[in-house]
Amino acid sequence: MVKKIALDELPKRLLNNETKTEDLTMMYGFVGEGTADDTIRFYLDARLQKSTIIKDEDIVHHVKVTKSQSPIGGTVIWIKNAASYLTGNHTETASKSQQHAAQFFQGDIYQQYVNTVQKKNPQQPKNPYAPVCGCGKCG
């Protein structure tokens, strides 16, 4: 006779309440003090430069990350009303990073590098839709 497998806690926590799973998101980071008693600041990077304020009522479940799982620890949280957090401070920081990267790749040194690489590898694929696998049977 096969022994029945034990149910995990996560589906119980996330699926038993009335929260729509499409509106849930999982985030890994570090919990800090919020701007009010009913909030936390959730840092999204180990440098503690990207963060968002999350209401306690929107946290559906959380799990502390142990030192054996990650030397710096942290917390994994599942939050409802995810759409309201996707436009927080961290997306502004990300767009600034993208702007810096765009400026970097517009410089003369990068253009010289691109020109050198193109001179060394001038061949372009004859068939841009050629199969990636290389077996010769596909496509």
Secondary structure, DSSP 8 states (H G I E B T S, - for coil): --------HHHHHHHSSS--GGG-EEEEEEEEE-SSTTEEEEE-STTS--EEEEEGGGEEEEEE--TTT-TT--EEEEESSHHHHTTSHHHHHHHHHHHHHHHHTTSHHHHHHHHHHHHH-----S-TT--SS--SS--
